[in-house]
Amino acid sequence: MKSIDVDVAIIGAGTAGLSAYKAAIKSGNTQSVIMIEGGPYGTTCARVGCMPSKLLIAAAEAAHSAQHMDPFGVHVDGVVRVDGKEVMDRVKRERDRFVGFVLEGVENIPAEHKLRGFARFVAPGVLEVDDHTRVHAKTVVIATGSSPSVPPPFKELGDRLVVNDDVFAWNDLPKRVVVFGPGVIGLELGQALARLGVTVRVFGMSGSLAGISDLKVRQAAKKIFQDEFYLDPDARVLETKRVGDEVEVRYIKLDNSECIERFDYVLVATGRRPNVASLDLASANIEVNPQGVPAFNRQTLQVGALPVFIAGDVNNDVPLLHEAADEGHIAGLNAANYPDVKPGKRTIGLGVVFTDPQIAMVGLGPDKLEKGKFVTGELDFSGQGRSRVMLKNKGLMHIYADIQTRRFVGAQMVGPVAEHLAHLLAWSGEQGMTIDQMLTMPFYHPVIEEGLRTALRDAAAKLDAARR
């Protein structure tokens, strides 16, 4: 077995791993960096996440728009036809294009900085890569990502069971799909498939929906989506079994009647698990929580007091691409500068669900704020001018402001172009702006952003009332 010595070893070449590599190299404080990857190069986002899902959603939005032009006085003669093979062909072609950009970046990395194979710890600071190389590293960055988590009962469904990774390998659209898990992935794919003509049922547990913690916003979102496709976030599924090449599901419908339906596939979107099982962390004296994830400092990404750092989806903190990139940078820089470990810049929380209408969350939600210490500014999109012009006037926005400081601290919403509203709010939160300062910013007319001003004015009035 070959043996090599390096300053920094990075396990994983996804978004966090590539970011860690660039940061370590640019630091100028390391002589040698090796990036170890056992799977295909290309990030989760490009291969099976952000980009292919948005391609499917774009096709779904085109189909939906074509089918709903009558209220504008625009009529499409004949039936709008969705060709599933053409839809999936474009999804895969464009997906491969995005993956290609990532591969180009990896190809530009010097060969001596890359090592193919799966790594595991055999001792602190010592990694064994497959059966061919032993790596002695002064510091290690764990950036192995995550994988779809499938509850054991579903595994009996065999090839009728799919996860989001599998959807983007389809050559054609199926006729019937049942989705378990109305989180970000399940809700996005469920609505997209429904708009493309697939019969869809989306089931959840405990009433949760796309990570929305604000009960009123969650209720608004649930009603909007239930008006379009079957969604039960608190489903009572009695039985799921394989019958030939189909899956039979017996469940209690929203009207409390029992129903039995068959589907071509079960799409399980019940969460993701960190890829840590094969790392043999115990050999490196790394303590883990019940989920098998090491305890780490969120500001430095350091694992305990060890010369080990963990970044990206694998740390199970905030599984988003921009967060993975930021974490990779922090981890790579600290690994290169070890033992001079410093906190990195972490930005305000920002998440977007690309449904229609979109869902967005910024900063802290009401579940993270102390009751009685904040007010909620509200906007009901039903009467918002520009939204109504476009027939997109559905949804609800809540923004949260601290009573003592009058600062904006968070927001949750379901509504049109929520991705843009969320960015404005995230930038405001990052600057530590008060509600009053935000209200001095320009608002053009007529735009959806005027609705944000409505919510800010509501929050300001409630702040004034709370201080009297």
N, C-alpha and C positions, 0 to 999 in steps of 0.2 A: 504493500500500500504506500502510495506517495505521501509525503509529509511536507507541508508548507507552513511558514510563519507569516502572519500579517498583523497589521495594527488594528484594522477594523474589518470584521466579517458581517455582512448583511445577508440575512436569510429571507429571501423573497424578492422578486423583481416586479412587483406591482407598483401602484401609485406611491405608496409609502416607501417601499424599498428603493425605487428610482430616485425619489426626492432625498432620501437619506444618503444615497451614493453621491449625488451631486453636491450636497452640503459638505460631506466628509472630504471630497476631493478639493472643493473650493476653499476649505478652511486653511489649507496650507500647513496644517499641523500633523499630517500623517504621511508616511512614506509608502504605505501599501494598503489597498482596499480590495476586498474580494466580494462579489455579489453572487450568491448561490441560489439557483432556481432549478427545481425538479420538474415543474410543469411547463406548459407552453408559455412563451413570452407574450406579453399583452395584458393589460389591466382588466380587472373585473368590470370596471366601468365600460371599457371599449368592447369587450367580448360578450358579456351577458348581462350588463347592468344598464347604466344611464343611456348609452347611445342606442343600442338596439331597441330598448323599450320605447324611447322617444320616436324612433322610426315607425314602430307599430302604432303608437298613439297618433302620429301625424296622419297616417293612412286612415285611422278611425275618425279623426276630426274632419278629414276631407269627405268621407262617406256621410257623416252626420250632418255636415253643412249642406251637402247636396240634397239630403232628404228633408231639410227643414227650411226651405226658402220661401214657401208659400206665404208666411206672414208678412214678408217684405213686398209681396206682389210679384215675386219672381218665381216662375214655374218651370220645372224641369219636365219636359215631355217624356213619357215612358218611365220605365223602372230604372232606378239607380242600381247598377250591378257591381258587386264586389267580386273580383277574381282573386281568390285566396292564394293561388300559385304566384300571381304577379305581385301581390302584396308581400309575400314572404321572400320572393326573389329580390325585391328592392331592399327589404330589411337586411338580408344577408349580404348583398353586394355592398351596401353602404356601411354596414357593420365591419366588413372586411377592410374597407377603405380606412375607417378609423383605427382599426387594429394595426393596419399597415404603417400609420404614422408612428405608433408606439414602437413597432418593430424597427423602424428606421432609426429611432433614437437609441434603441438597444444595440443595434448593429454598429453605431458610432462609438460605443464604449470599447476600449481596447480589450482584445481577447484575453490578456493576462489578468484582467479585472473581473472576468466572468468564470463561473464554475458550474457545470451542469450536474444535477443530481439532488437527491433529497438529503437534507442535513438533520443530524440529531446530536445532542450532547452526549459525550462519553465521560466527560469530566468538566469541572469549571474551566471555561475558556478553551475547551477542546471540542471540536466538531468532527464527526465522521460523515463524509458525504458518500452515500451509497457504499460500495465496497472498494472504492478506488483512491480516495484522498482523505487524509487527516489534516484538519486545519487547526493550528494553534493561533488563537486570536487574543490580542490584548483587550479588545472590547467587542461586543456582539450586539447587533441590532436585529431584533425579531420583527419581521414584517411579512408574516405568512398569510395574512388575509383571513377570510372566513368562507364557509360553505353553507348551502341550504341545510336547515335542520328538518329532518323528517321523523315525526313520531312513529314508534315501532308498528302500531296497528296498520298504518298505511302501506308499509313495505310489502304486505301480503298481496297488494294489487298488481305487483309485477310491472310490466311495461305499460300498464294503464295509468301508472303514477308518473307525474312529471313535476319538475321544479322549474323555476323561471329560466334556468340555464337551458333546459330542454326545449322550451317554447321557440327559441330563436334558431333551432335546428329543423323545425317543421318545414316541409316543402309545400304544404297546403294548410289551409285553416280547417279544423275539425268542425263538426256540426254542433256538438254539445260538450260543454266543459263545466265542471263544478269546481269552484275555488274555495279552499279552506284557508282562511286567514285574511281579514280585511285590513291588513296593514298597508304600508306604502306600496309594496310590490303587488299584493293581491288586488288592491283597489284599482291601481293603474291598469294592470293587465286585464282585470275583470271588465272594467268599463270599455277598454279598447276592443276586446273580443266581442262584447255585446254590440258595439257600434258597427262592427264589421260583419254582423249577421249571425254570430255564433249564439246559440242558446246558452245563457250563463246563469248560474246560481252562485252567490257568494255567501259563505257561512263564516261566522266568527263566534267567539266566546266572550262572556262577561261584558258585552256591550262596547268593547273598545273599537275605535275606528281611526285608522291612519295616525295614531299617536296623539290625537287631539285630547287634551286634558280638560279644557273648558267645556263644561256640560252643555251650555246653551249653544255654543258653536258646533259641538258634536251633534246635537239634536238637529240643528239646521242642515248640516252636511248629510246626515242620515236621510232626512226627508227628501232632499234634492236628488240623491242617488237612487233612493227607492222609487221615485217617480219615473226613473229611466230603466232600471233593471232590477232583478230580484236580489235583495240584500237583506240579510238578517244577522246583525252583529252579535246577537245573543241567541244563537240557533240551538234548537233541540234536535240533534241528529241521532236517530235511534239505531241505525245500522248502515254500514258501508261494506259491500262485498263485491267480489269479482264474479261476473256471470259471462262466460265466454270471452268475447273481446270487448265487453262493456263493463261498466261499474254501476251497480245498483245502489241507490241511496234512499233510505227510508227516513223521513223527517217530519216534524210538525211545522206546518206552514204558519205564516203570520196571522192567518185567520183562525188558528188553533185546530185546523183539520189535519189529518194524517195524509201524507203523500208519498208515493213511490215513483221515482224517476230513474232513468238510465242515461249514462253519459259515456262519451268516447274516452274522456280523460278526467282524472282528478289532478288538479293543479294545487300542490301543497305550498303555501306561502306563509308558513307559521313561524318564520324567523330564521336566523342564521347562527351558526356556531363557529367560534374561533378555531382556526387550524393550529392546534397545539398538541393534539394527542400523540403525534409521531415524533415530537421533539425530545422526549425523555428529559423533561426539565428537572426531574429529581436528581439526575446525574450532575447537574450544575448547581445543586443546592438552592434551587429556586422554589420558594414556597408559592402555592397557588390557592385560589379560592375554590368553592365547591364546583364552579364551572370549569375549573382547570386553568384559569387565567392568572398570571402572576399579579401580585399587588404592585402598583407603580405610582410614581409621582406624576400627576397630570400636567404639571408645569414643566418638568424636566424630561419626562418619559422614562426616568431611571427606575429599574426594578430594585426595590430595597436600597441597599448600599452597594450593590454589585456593579461591576463594569458591564452591565447588560441593560439595554434599552428596548422598549416595545412600542411600535407605532402602527397606526392604521386600524383596519377592521379587527385585527387579531386581539387588540386590547379591549374590545367590546364596549368602548366608551361612546363615541359618536361616529357611526359607520357612514360617513359621507366623504365624497372624493376630496373636496377642498380641505376637510379636516385631516384626511390621510396625508395629503401633501404637506400641510403645515406640520403635522406630527413627525413626518419623515424628516423634514428639514431640522426640526429641533433635536430629534434623536441622533441624526447623522452628525450634526455639529457637536453635540455633547460627547458622542462616542469618539470623535476625532480629537477633542480637547481634553478628554478624561485625564486626570481627575478634576479638572476645572469645569465642573458641571454648573450650568446656569439655567434659570427659568427662561423659557421661550415665550414669544407673544402668542396668546390664545385669543381669538376674536369672539365676539358675541355669537351665541348660537343662532343658526339660520338653517331652516329646512323647508323644502318645497315638495309637494306631492302634485305630479303633473296630470291630475284628473281634469275634468271640465264640469263645473268650475274648479279652479285650483285650490289647494289647501296649503297654507303656509304658517310657519311658527317662527317667531323671533324672540330671542332672549328667554326670559323666565315666563312660565305659565302660571295660572292660579294655584296649581298644586305645589309650586315651589315658593310661593309668596305667603307671607304671614297675614292671616285674616285680620281685617281691620286696619292694616297698614298701607293699603293701596286702593285706588279707585279704578273703575273700568269705563273707558270711553267706548261708545257703541256706534256702529254704522250698519243699518239694514240696507243692503244693496237694491232691494226691490224698488225703491224710489230714487235711486241715484241716476242723475240725468244721462250721462254718456252711456252707462250700462244699459239703460232702458232703450236708448237709440239703437244699440246693437242687439237688442233682445238677449242681453247677457245679465239681466238684473236679477240675479239669484245669489243669495249668500248673506253672510253676517261677519262683521269684523269687530273684534274686541281688542283694545289696546289698554295696557296696564301702566299706571303711574304711581310712584311712591308719594304718599301724602306729605311726608316730612320734607323731602327735597324737591318735589314736583318733577322729578326726572322720569323720563320714559324708561321702563324696565322690561317690557315684553309685549308680545301681541300674538294672537291666534286668529285665524280667519279662514273662511271658505268663500271664494268669490272670484270674479273675473280678473285676469292678469295679476293674480295674487303674487306671482313671482317678482313683479316689478315693485309693488307696494312693499313687499317684504324687504327688498333691497334698500329702499329709502329708509325704512324703519331700522334696519340693521346698521346702516351708516350713521343714523341719528343716535342710536344706542351706543355705537362704538365711540362717538364723540362725547358721550355723556350729556346729551342735550336735555333740557327741560321741555315740558309740554309747551310752555310759553315761547321758548326759543324756536321750537319747531313751527309754531304758528306764525312766526315772522318770515318764514321761508316763502318763496313765490309759488303760487298755484295757478296754472293756466286754465282757461275756460274754452270749451268744455272738455274735461278729461276725467278719467276715473279717479285720478289722484285727488280731485276735489272731495271725494268721499272720505279720504284720509283726513282732510281738514275738518270735516263734519265730526268725525270720531275724536279728533284732538280738541275741538271746541267743547264737546260733551265732557271729555275728561277734565278740561280746565274748569268748567262750571262745577263739576263734582269735587274737584280739589278745593275750590273756593268755599263750597258748602261745608266740606269736612274740616276746614280750618277755623270756621266761625265758632 
